[in-house]
Amino acid sequence: MNTIEETNEKGRLEALFSLDILDTPEEPEYDELVRLAAQICGTPISTVTLVDADRQWFKASVGLTVRETPRNVSFCSHAIRQPGLFVVENAARDPRFQEFSNVTSAPGIRFYAGMPIETPSGHRVGALCVIDTAPRTLTESQKDALIILARQVRGRMELRAKKRSLETALEHNRQLTAELRSQSMIFQSFVKKNPNICFFKSEDGKYLAYNARFAELFGIDKQAWLGKTDHQVRPQAVADEARRLDLEVLAQDEVNVTIRHLQNAAGDMVWHKAFKFPIRLSDGTSILAGVAIDITREMEKEQALSEANVRLEQLATTDALTGLYNRRIFEQRMAADFAIARRNGLLFSIVAMDIDNFKKRNDTYGHAAGDEALRALAKLLLRSVRAGDVAARVGGEEFSVLLATTDTAGAKVFTTRLQAMLRATDCGPGGELTVSIGIASLTASTSNWEELVIHADDALYQAKRAGKNRFVVSPENASS
């Protein structure tokens, strides 16, 4: 390693250690991100990896039982050497990795894709990666999702570091206040110089002192509220709640922490984290002290991260065009619901359907017309299914519906009603939209859910061959 590389590595390790995250316990927000990465990319393994001096340590992982491995067999060490997504499609044929022990033996890595995680200072301290034991490639949408998720990891780490910084500042304030109890001159100095919002109240709720940040928040001068209670200067409901909390704090020695969403003097809604605690004076009386930190930016970032995670979860579970569940979720629900029905002797049916003459509609009127027809059918399905049912788009113009606690007769009623709704619905260019449908229901001889799907598909193909625009019941349920 040359001098420049040594300097860069030293700075990178300093940035990593400053995060104070190595060897910390597992945290749900990181665990959720690796599970989501594995689901989107379809890999058995995913990790949030931090690259230490001689090891790589996993802050979160799915598909692994160890928390760290040596750095000399680390794919992530290579990933952090460049800023973009690092992909190895077949490690067994890559001279850089083919002799790694984790390639030649368990877990037998073949595919790796890692997106570096950078600190605000620009140091790449680790990577969000997905791993497979078979060679493969990623789609462009999967690559984009991995990049987005890596940003989420970085955001989480930044928020964690800021939170620790705030906690350190608050601990400092608490210690300072404890050391300076009963000293009114020091109270005044603390109030004036503290960069956070600070105030003090008497036992009867009158403001004794507050600093410039407090006055700025409420749009008042430095004397306006002195000697007054909240009921004299604030709305009734707000004052009642403030007094209730003050009395709770004065009755105990613990710090009371609240997060409040309130309107500032400019009319903007802001978030504050407030810490209230009592100060016992030598004469037996108490003063209520309060410190509040503006956490508006942190809350907005947290909300943005949450919304991004929701969008990613929707991407992983739903069909973007129709809003129905996708094939992966359909198969998961099919397996689970079939097992429950089989175990408890419950009724259970599947309806497989295919839009008739869909290619002709696309060729004649364009793909926009085809998309409109798909959305129209999806909307009718969402209106038709019950809370326990599942409607999914499982292919181009193919749909499936799982009907819980429903026998063949009930499935026929559902199908007949759906076809009637289709006849009464304007589905865009191309005229009436019709579907061919196959119905299959659980019987004592049905061994697994895949068999039930095959029965429904076979019935669907019979409906197609019989002239389309109709439903056919699987021969397994013909007497129903």
C-alpha positions as CSV (number, residue, x, y, z in Angstrom):
1,M,0.0,0.0,0.0
2,N,1.6,3.4,-1.0
3,T,1.6,6.6,1.0
4,I,-1.6,8.0,-0.6
5,E,-3.5,4.8,-0.1
6,E,-2.4,4.6,3.5
7,T,-3.6,8.1,4.1
8,N,-6.9,7.4,2.5
9,E,-7.4,4.2,4.5
10,K,-6.5,6.0,7.7
11,G,-9.1,8.7,7.0
12,R,-11.6,6.0,6.0
13,L,-11.1,4.1,9.2
14,E,-11.4,7.3,11.3
15,A,-14.7,8.0,9.6
16,L,-15.9,4.5,10.3
17,F,-14.9,4.6,14.0
18,S,-16.5,8.1,14.4
19,L,-19.9,6.5,13.6
20,D,-19.5,4.4,16.8
21,I,-21.5,1.6,15.2
22,L,-19.1,-1.3,15.0
23,D,-20.1,-4.3,17.2
24,T,-23.4,-2.7,18.2
25,P,-26.5,-4.9,18.6
26,E,-28.9,-5.7,15.8
27,E,-31.4,-2.9,15.0
28,P,-34.8,-3.5,13.2
29,E,-34.4,-0.7,10.7
30,Y,-31.2,-2.2,9.2
31,D,-32.7,-5.7,9.4
32,E,-35.7,-4.6,7.4
33,L,-33.5,-3.0,4.7
34,V,-31.5,-6.2,4.1
35,R,-34.7,-8.3,3.9
36,L,-36.1,-5.9,1.4
37,A,-32.9,-5.9,-0.7
38,A,-32.9,-9.7,-0.8
39,Q,-36.6,-9.8,-1.7
40,I,-36.3,-7.2,-4.5
41,C,-33.1,-8.8,-6.0
42,G,-34.3,-12.4,-5.4
43,T,-31.1,-13.5,-3.6
44,P,-30.8,-15.7,-0.5
45,I,-28.2,-13.5,1.2
46,S,-28.0,-9.7,1.8
47,T,-25.9,-7.7,4.3
48,V,-25.1,-4.3,5.5
49,T,-21.3,-4.7,5.8
50,L,-18.8,-2.3,7.5
51,V,-15.2,-2.8,6.4
52,D,-12.8,-2.6,9.4
53,A,-9.0,-2.8,9.3
54,D,-8.7,-6.6,9.2
55,R,-12.3,-7.8,9.0
56,Q,-15.7,-7.1,7.6
57,W,-18.5,-6.8,10.2
58,F,-22.2,-7.3,9.4
59,K,-24.5,-4.7,11.0
60,A,-27.4,-6.6,9.5
61,S,-27.7,-9.7,7.5
62,V,-30.2,-12.3,6.0
63,G,-29.0,-15.7,5.0
64,L,-25.9,-15.7,7.2
65,T,-25.2,-16.9,10.7
66,V,-21.9,-15.2,11.4
67,R,-21.4,-11.5,12.3
68,E,-18.0,-11.0,10.8
69,T,-15.4,-12.6,8.4
70,P,-11.7,-11.8,7.5
71,R,-11.2,-8.9,5.2
72,N,-8.8,-10.8,3.0
73,V,-11.8,-12.8,1.6
74,S,-14.1,-9.7,1.4
75,F,-15.9,-8.8,-1.7
76,C,-17.0,-5.5,0.0
77,S,-13.3,-4.5,0.2
78,H,-13.3,-4.3,-3.6
79,A,-16.7,-2.6,-3.7
80,I,-15.6,0.4,-1.5
81,R,-12.7,1.1,-3.9
82,Q,-15.1,2.8,-6.4
83,P,-18.2,5.0,-6.0
84,G,-20.8,3.1,-8.0
85,L,-22.5,-0.3,-7.9
86,F,-19.9,-3.2,-7.9
87,V,-21.1,-6.4,-9.5
88,V,-19.5,-9.8,-9.8
89,E,-21.7,-12.1,-11.9
90,N,-19.6,-15.3,-11.5
91,A,-16.9,-15.3,-8.8
92,A,-15.8,-18.8,-9.8
93,R,-14.6,-17.5,-13.2
94,D,-13.2,-14.2,-11.8
95,P,-9.4,-14.3,-11.1
96,R,-9.8,-11.8,-8.3
97,F,-12.1,-14.0,-6.3
98,Q,-12.0,-17.6,-7.6
99,E,-9.5,-18.7,-4.9
100,F,-11.5,-17.1,-2.0
101,S,-12.4,-19.6,0.7
102,N,-16.0,-18.4,0.6
103,V,-16.1,-19.2,-3.1
104,T,-14.4,-22.6,-3.1
105,S,-16.3,-23.7,0.0
106,A,-19.4,-22.7,2.1
107,P,-21.3,-20.6,1.4
108,G,-20.1,-21.0,-2.2
109,I,-20.5,-17.4,-3.4
110,R,-21.0,-17.0,-7.1
111,F,-22.8,-13.7,-7.5
112,Y,-22.2,-10.5,-5.6
113,A,-23.5,-6.9,-6.0
114,G,-22.6,-4.2,-3.5
115,M,-23.4,-0.5,-3.4
116,P,-20.8,1.5,-1.2
117,I,-22.1,3.4,1.8
118,E,-20.5,6.8,2.1
119,T,-20.2,9.1,5.1
120,P,-21.0,12.8,4.7
121,S,-17.2,13.4,4.4
122,G,-17.1,11.1,1.3
123,H,-15.4,8.1,2.9
124,R,-16.7,4.7,1.8
125,V,-17.0,2.7,5.0
126,G,-18.9,-0.3,3.8
127,A,-21.6,-1.6,1.4
128,L,-25.2,-2.8,1.1
129,C,-24.8,-6.0,-0.8
130,V,-26.8,-9.0,-2.2
131,I,-25.2,-12.4,-2.7
132,D,-26.2,-15.6,-4.4
133,T,-24.7,-19.1,-4.7
134,A,-25.4,-19.2,-8.4
135,P,-24.2,-16.9,-11.2
136,R,-26.7,-14.3,-12.2
137,T,-27.4,-10.7,-13.3
138,L,-29.5,-7.9,-12.0
139,T,-32.2,-6.0,-13.9
140,E,-31.9,-2.3,-14.2
141,S,-34.8,-1.8,-11.7
142,Q,-33.1,-4.1,-9.2
143,K,-29.9,-2.1,-9.5
144,D,-31.8,1.1,-9.0
145,A,-33.5,-0.4,-5.9
146,L,-30.2,-1.5,-4.5
147,I,-28.8,2.0,-4.9
148,I,-31.8,3.6,-3.3
149,L,-31.6,1.1,-0.3
150,A,-27.9,2.0,0.2
151,R,-29.0,5.6,0.5
152,Q,-31.5,4.5,3.1
153,V,-28.7,2.8,5.1
154,R,-26.5,5.9,4.8
155,G,-29.5,8.1,6.0
156,R,-30.0,5.8,9.0
157,M,-26.4,6.0,9.9
158,E,-26.4,9.8,9.7
159,L,-29.5,10.0,11.8
160,R,-28.0,7.7,14.3
161,A,-24.9,9.8,14.6
162,K,-26.9,13.0,15.0
163,K,-29.1,11.4,17.6
164,R,-26.0,10.4,19.6
165,S,-24.6,13.9,19.2
166,L,-27.9,15.3,20.5
167,E,-27.9,12.8,23.4
168,T,-24.4,13.8,24.3
169,A,-25.3,17.5,24.2
170,L,-28.4,16.9,26.3
171,E,-26.4,14.8,28.8
172,H,-23.9,17.7,29.0
173,N,-26.8,20.1,29.7
174,R,-28.3,17.8,32.3
175,Q,-24.9,17.5,34.1
176,L,-24.4,21.2,34.0
177,T,-27.8,21.9,35.4
178,A,-27.3,19.4,38.2
179,E,-24.0,21.0,39.2
180,L,-25.5,24.5,39.2
181,R,-28.7,23.9,41.2
182,S,-29.9,26.7,43.5
183,Q,-27.5,29.2,41.9
184,S,-29.7,31.8,40.2
185,M,-26.9,33.7,38.6
186,I,-25.7,30.6,36.8
187,F,-29.3,29.8,35.8
188,Q,-29.4,33.2,34.1
189,S,-26.2,32.5,32.3
190,F,-27.3,29.0,31.2
191,V,-30.6,30.4,29.9
192,K,-29.0,33.2,27.9
193,K,-26.1,31.2,26.3
194,N,-27.7,27.8,25.6
195,P,-28.2,27.4,21.8
196,N,-31.4,25.3,22.5
197,I,-34.7,26.5,23.8
198,C,-34.6,26.9,27.6
199,F,-37.0,28.1,30.2
200,F,-37.7,27.9,34.0
201,K,-41.1,28.0,35.8
202,S,-42.1,28.3,39.4
203,E,-44.2,25.7,41.2
204,D,-47.3,27.7,40.4
205,G,-46.5,27.7,36.7
206,K,-45.1,31.3,36.3
207,Y,-42.3,31.8,33.8
208,L,-39.1,32.8,35.8
209,A,-36.7,33.0,32.8
210,Y,-36.3,31.9,29.2
211,N,-33.7,32.5,26.5
212,A,-33.7,34.2,23.1
213,R,-34.4,31.0,21.3
214,F,-37.6,30.5,23.3
215,A,-38.7,34.1,22.6
216,E,-37.9,33.6,18.9
217,L,-40.1,30.5,18.8
218,F,-43.2,32.2,20.1
219,G,-42.5,35.7,18.6
220,I,-42.2,37.5,21.9
221,D,-39.7,39.8,23.5
222,K,-37.4,38.8,26.4
223,Q,-39.7,40.1,29.1
224,A,-43.3,39.5,27.7
225,W,-44.1,36.2,29.5
226,L,-42.1,36.7,32.8
227,G,-44.3,36.3,35.8
228,K,-47.1,34.9,33.7
229,T,-48.6,31.4,33.5
230,D,-49.4,29.5,30.3
231,H,-53.1,30.1,30.8
232,Q,-52.4,33.9,30.6
233,V,-50.5,33.7,27.3
234,R,-51.4,30.5,25.4
235,P,-54.7,28.9,24.1
236,Q,-56.8,27.1,26.7
237,A,-56.3,23.6,25.4
238,V,-52.5,24.1,25.0
239,A,-52.2,25.6,28.4
240,D,-54.2,22.8,30.1
241,E,-51.9,20.2,28.6
242,A,-48.7,22.1,29.5
243,R,-49.8,22.5,33.1
244,R,-50.7,18.8,33.4
245,L,-47.2,17.8,32.2
246,D,-45.6,20.4,34.5
247,L,-47.4,19.0,37.6
248,E,-46.3,15.4,36.6
249,V,-42.7,16.5,36.3
250,L,-42.8,18.4,39.7
251,A,-44.1,15.3,41.4
252,Q,-41.1,13.2,40.5
253,D,-37.3,13.4,40.0
254,E,-37.2,11.9,36.6
255,V,-36.8,13.7,33.3
256,N,-40.0,13.9,31.2
257,V,-39.5,13.7,27.5
258,T,-42.1,14.7,24.9
259,I,-42.0,15.3,21.2
260,R,-44.4,18.1,20.1
261,H,-45.6,19.4,16.8
262,L,-46.4,23.0,17.2
263,Q,-46.8,26.3,15.2
264,N,-44.0,28.9,15.5
265,A,-44.3,32.6,15.3
266,A,-43.9,32.5,11.5
267,G,-46.9,30.2,11.2
268,D,-44.8,27.1,10.3
269,M,-45.3,23.7,11.9
270,V,-42.1,22.6,13.7
271,W,-41.1,19.6,15.7
272,H,-39.4,19.9,19.1
273,K,-38.1,17.3,21.6
274,A,-38.6,18.7,25.0
275,F,-36.9,17.6,28.3
276,K,-38.5,18.8,31.5
277,F,-37.1,18.1,35.0
278,P,-37.5,19.5,38.6
279,I,-34.8,21.4,40.4
280,R,-35.1,21.1,44.2
281,L,-34.0,24.2,46.1
282,S,-32.6,24.3,49.6
283,D,-35.7,26.0,51.0
284,G,-37.8,23.0,50.0
285,T,-39.4,24.6,46.9
286,S,-38.8,23.4,43.3
287,I,-38.2,25.0,40.0
288,L,-39.3,23.3,36.7
289,A,-36.6,23.5,34.1
290,G,-37.1,22.7,30.4
291,V,-34.8,22.2,27.4
292,A,-36.2,21.8,23.9
293,I,-34.3,20.9,20.7
294,D,-35.6,21.6,17.2
295,I,-35.8,18.2,15.4
296,T,-37.8,19.4,12.5
297,R,-35.2,18.4,9.9
298,E,-34.6,15.0,11.5
299,M,-38.4,14.3,11.6
300,E,-38.7,15.3,7.9
301,K,-35.8,13.0,7.0
302,E,-37.3,10.2,9.0
303,Q,-40.7,10.7,7.2
304,A,-39.0,10.8,3.8
305,L,-37.1,7.5,4.6
306,S,-40.3,5.9,5.8
307,E,-42.2,7.0,2.6
308,A,-39.3,5.7,0.5
309,N,-39.4,2.3,2.3
310,V,-43.2,2.1,1.7
311,R,-42.7,2.8,-2.0
312,L,-40.0,0.1,-2.1
313,E,-42.2,-2.4,-0.3
314,Q,-45.0,-1.6,-2.8
315,L,-42.5,-2.2,-5.6
316,A,-41.6,-5.6,-4.2
317,T,-45.2,-6.8,-3.6
318,T,-47.5,-5.2,-6.2
319,D,-47.9,-5.0,-9.9
320,A,-47.1,-1.4,-10.9
321,L,-49.7,-1.1,-13.7
322,T,-52.8,-2.6,-12.0
323,G,-52.1,-2.2,-8.3
324,L,-52.8,-5.9,-7.7
325,Y,-50.5,-8.2,-5.9
326,N,-47.7,-9.6,-8.1
327,R,-46.9,-13.2,-8.9
328,R,-44.4,-13.6,-6.1
329,I,-46.9,-12.5,-3.4
330,F,-49.7,-14.6,-5.0
331,E,-47.6,-17.7,-4.7
332,Q,-46.6,-17.0,-1.1
333,R,-50.3,-16.4,-0.2
334,M,-51.4,-19.4,-2.2
335,A,-48.9,-21.7,-0.3
336,A,-49.9,-20.3,3.1
337,D,-53.7,-20.1,2.6
338,F,-53.7,-23.6,1.0
339,A,-51.9,-25.0,4.0
340,I,-54.3,-23.4,6.5
341,A,-57.3,-24.6,4.5
342,R,-55.9,-28.2,4.2
343,R,-54.9,-28.4,7.9
344,N,-58.3,-27.1,9.2
345,G,-60.6,-28.7,6.7
346,L,-61.7,-25.3,5.2
347,L,-63.2,-24.6,1.8
348,F,-60.7,-23.0,-0.7
349,S,-60.9,-22.2,-4.4
350,I,-58.8,-20.6,-7.1
351,V,-60.0,-18.8,-10.2
352,A,-57.6,-18.4,-13.1
353,M,-58.5,-16.0,-15.9
354,D,-57.1,-14.8,-19.1
355,I,-58.3,-11.8,-21.2
356,D,-59.6,-13.0,-24.5
357,N,-58.0,-11.7,-27.7
358,F,-55.6,-9.5,-25.8
359,K,-52.8,-9.5,-28.4
360,K,-55.3,-8.5,-31.1
361,R,-56.5,-5.6,-28.9
362,N,-52.9,-4.4,-28.5
363,D,-52.1,-4.8,-32.1
364,T,-55.2,-3.0,-33.3
365,Y,-55.6,-0.2,-30.8
366,G,-52.1,0.1,-29.3
367,H,-50.5,-0.8,-25.9
368,A,-52.2,2.1,-24.2
369,A,-55.6,0.5,-24.9
370,G,-54.3,-2.9,-23.6
371,D,-53.1,-1.2,-20.4
372,E,-56.5,0.4,-20.0
373,A,-58.2,-3.0,-20.3
374,L,-55.8,-4.5,-17.7
375,R,-56.5,-1.7,-15.3
376,A,-60.3,-2.0,-15.8
377,L,-60.3,-5.7,-15.0
378,A,-58.1,-5.1,-12.0
379,K,-60.5,-2.4,-10.7
380,L,-63.4,-4.9,-11.0
381,L,-61.4,-7.6,-9.2
382,L,-60.6,-5.2,-6.3
383,R,-64.3,-4.3,-6.0
384,S,-65.3,-8.0,-6.1
385,V,-62.9,-9.7,-3.6
386,R,-63.5,-9.9,0.1
387,A,-61.1,-9.1,2.9
388,G,-59.6,-12.6,3.1
389,D,-59.4,-13.1,-0.7
390,V,-56.3,-12.4,-2.9
391,A,-56.4,-10.9,-6.4
392,A,-53.2,-10.9,-8.4
393,R,-51.8,-10.2,-11.8
394,V,-49.6,-13.3,-12.5
395,G,-48.7,-12.7,-16.1
396,G,-49.2,-10.3,-19.1
397,E,-53.0,-10.7,-19.4
398,E,-53.3,-13.5,-16.8
399,F,-55.0,-13.0,-13.4
400,S,-55.7,-15.3,-10.5
401,V,-58.0,-14.9,-7.5
402,L,-57.8,-17.0,-4.3
403,L,-61.2,-17.4,-2.7
404,A,-61.0,-18.2,1.0
405,T,-63.7,-20.4,2.6
406,T,-65.3,-20.8,-0.8
407,D,-66.4,-24.0,-2.6
408,T,-66.9,-24.5,-6.4
409,A,-70.5,-23.2,-6.2
410,G,-69.3,-20.0,-4.6
411,A,-66.6,-19.6,-7.1
412,K,-69.2,-19.9,-9.9
413,V,-71.2,-17.2,-8.3
414,F,-68.1,-15.0,-8.1
415,T,-67.2,-15.7,-11.7
416,T,-70.7,-15.1,-13.0
417,R,-71.0,-11.7,-11.2
418,L,-67.5,-10.7,-12.5
419,Q,-68.5,-11.4,-16.1
420,A,-71.7,-9.5,-15.7
421,M,-69.8,-6.5,-14.3
422,L,-67.4,-6.7,-17.3
423,R,-70.3,-6.5,-19.7
424,A,-71.5,-3.4,-18.0
425,T,-68.1,-1.7,-17.9
426,D,-66.5,0.6,-20.5
427,C,-63.0,-0.9,-20.8
428,G,-61.7,1.5,-23.5
429,P,-61.0,1.0,-27.2
430,G,-61.6,-2.5,-28.5
431,G,-65.2,-3.0,-27.5
432,E,-66.4,-5.5,-24.9
433,L,-63.8,-7.0,-22.7
434,T,-64.2,-10.8,-22.1
435,V,-62.3,-13.3,-20.1
436,S,-61.9,-17.1,-20.2
437,I,-61.9,-18.6,-16.7
438,G,-60.9,-21.8,-15.0
439,I,-62.1,-22.8,-11.6
440,A,-60.5,-25.4,-9.2
441,S,-61.4,-26.1,-5.6
442,L,-59.6,-28.0,-2.8
443,T,-60.6,-31.6,-2.5
444,A,-59.4,-34.5,-0.3
445,S,-57.2,-35.7,-3.1
446,T,-55.4,-32.4,-3.7
447,S,-51.9,-33.0,-2.5
448,N,-50.4,-29.5,-2.8
449,W,-51.2,-25.9,-3.9
450,E,-49.2,-26.3,-7.2
451,E,-51.6,-29.1,-8.2
452,L,-54.6,-26.9,-7.5
453,V,-53.1,-24.2,-9.8
454,I,-52.5,-26.7,-12.5
455,H,-56.2,-27.8,-12.3
456,A,-57.4,-24.2,-12.6
457,D,-55.0,-23.6,-15.6
458,D,-56.2,-26.7,-17.3
459,A,-59.8,-25.6,-16.9
460,L,-58.9,-22.2,-18.2
461,Y,-57.4,-23.7,-21.4
462,Q,-60.6,-25.8,-21.8
463,A,-62.6,-22.5,-21.7
464,K,-60.3,-21.1,-24.4
465,R,-60.7,-24.1,-26.6
466,A,-64.5,-24.1,-26.1
467,G,-64.9,-20.6,-27.6
468,K,-63.7,-18.2,-24.9
469,N,-65.8,-15.8,-22.8
470,R,-66.9,-18.5,-20.4
471,F,-65.8,-20.4,-17.4
472,V,-65.0,-24.1,-17.0
473,V,-64.8,-26.0,-13.7
474,S,-61.9,-28.4,-13.3
475,P,-63.0,-32.1,-13.8
476,E,-61.8,-32.7,-10.3
477,N,-64.7,-30.5,-9.1
478,A,-67.2,-31.3,-12.0
479,S,-69.8,-32.7,-9.6
480,S,-69.9,-29.6,-7.5
